[in-house]
Amino acid sequence: MSGFVENEVFLMCACIILGAELDLIYDVIRYIRIVFKHKQLVMYIEDIIFFIFSAFYTYFKLYNLCYGLIRFFQFFFIALGAISFELVIGGMLLRLLKIIDKRFKIRTTKIIRAISDRIRKRKEVENHYE
């Protein structure tokens, strides 16, 4: 293969990976939304921040990869990478995180309850001696 074609194939693979990275970051945000319930306005603000971050991250990544030459096919392969990640890994990852969260939540609930009971007892003892 010629050097030009090798560079284009490398750029295509890098764009696919970039799309997968962005989808992974958004999956983390979705997981956080499951764990911590948000109001609709907060979710809108999170999405706006994510899209601004994605735009800057994509711009700087593409700028470093191809010296500022941005072409349409790059955005096509970024979308392809995000869609592929979501279809292949994203759903399984979210289900796995939900299972881990359920088991973790049971343990953390017990720990938090024990800590809050000790704090409450300590305050009762301190109030008794005042």
Secondary structure, DSSP 8 states (H G I E B T S, - for coil): --HHHHHHHHHHHHHHHHHHHHHHHHHHHHHHHHHS---HHHHHHHHHHHHHHHHHHHHHHHHHHHTT---HHHHHHHHHHHHHHIIIIIHHHHHHHHHHHHHHHHHHHHHHHHHHHHHHHHHHHHHHH-
